[in-house]
């Protein structure tokens, strides 16, 4: 069965610093996708970045990058040059590429960016 | 273009009443998902629709929950005889469901916050 683990309930970072949010996963499917979503206090889930299990390079989207270590089954999100607007809940999710492709989410990490 | 929309944004109901939650996916997206976000359970999958295929109902927590999708577009999630444990945010997502790659990213609506008194 799929499982996503986020061990950091909360993280603090100063503005303009980089921060890493941890995510480990477990699956028996060789083909899968890993996602990070941001959920501000307003509640909407905002897609940030995607990494496919067969992708050779780590994904990057602007200030977001995904540190994908397949052998360790980890998919950490790195946010560079943190901004106050980055304060939010961050969820790691996995989708197995077979079957109905539902997302399985971790419990989330609350990030607080201070001035 | 327009994103996923959901209505109502908030719903307060009394225990035992039925409620209907609506989701309007992104135009052209063939796949539609319902999830529930609650304090105790986190984010959990409820049901999935893809085109004209039979839906995957494996995440529905009880037979009080049902959903339909008319014309391959708008979906309605119905909860009958609501209970206090049904209180949660119900999120809808849609995707283009092509080849299992990046284009299958699920985009979420703003959610419906359901409170059962």
Interface residues (C-beta under 8 A of the other chain):
Chain A: X31 X33 X35 X37 X42 X43 X44 X45 X46 X47 X50 X52 X91 X93 X95 X97 X100 X101 X102 X103 X104 X105 X106 X107 X108
Chain B: X31 X33 X35 X42 X43 X44 X45 X48 X50 X56 X58 X59 X89 X91 X93 X97 X100 X101 X102 X104 X105 X106 X107 X108 X109 X110 X111 X113
